Amino acid sequence: MGSRPAGARGLTTSSSTTLGAAPSTTSTPLLTSALSTTNPLHVGFSTDKGGNTILVHWFDKQENLHHVWDTDIIETALTMLYGSNVLAFQDEIMSNVTETNIKQWSSCRNSMLACPNKYAQESISVACKWAYKDAPSGSYLGDNYFNSRLPIVQNRIARAGVRLASILNNLFST
């Protein structure tokens, strides 16, 4: 773990924390929003079912845009850039995590209950600016799309990890 910021390590516990304790009733929506909105198409347009009805060509195979963002960008990066080394990919994602980012990504106005709205609004913006842009049905998405979207996907994963750690730390703090 080395020099990673404390919030990036995930759940921290003290000896008095009982991990088996029942989380509050607000925990499930918070956990769901922290992870689900990682993919901006999870809050995409209802008319195209979050990109599920937009058929595109991802390099040499036909996929829907939602699948490209859920799976293909990550799998392509793992294969083409990281030699299927998940730890190297993880290290690249972790390079997005700084003390400043931890504070910014895990803060919510007023309370943790404001977080789902913040995460969804952020993801809607990313969907419009990055996921849908230059990706109409029938388009060929290759190197240009991949190279410009991979940093966005890596950043979204880093944010989700920080947010999940923050939520869990808040739920299980004493």
Secondary structure, 3 states (H helix, E strand, C coil): CCCCCHHHHCCCCCCCCCCCCCCCCCHHHHHHHHHHCCCHHHHCCHHHCCCCCCEEEECCEEEEHHHHHHHHHHHHHHHHCCCCCHHHHHHHHHCCCCHHHHHHHHCCCCCHHHHHHHHHHHHHHHHHHHHCCCCCCCCEECHHHHHHHHHHHHHHHHHHHHHHHHHHHHHHCC
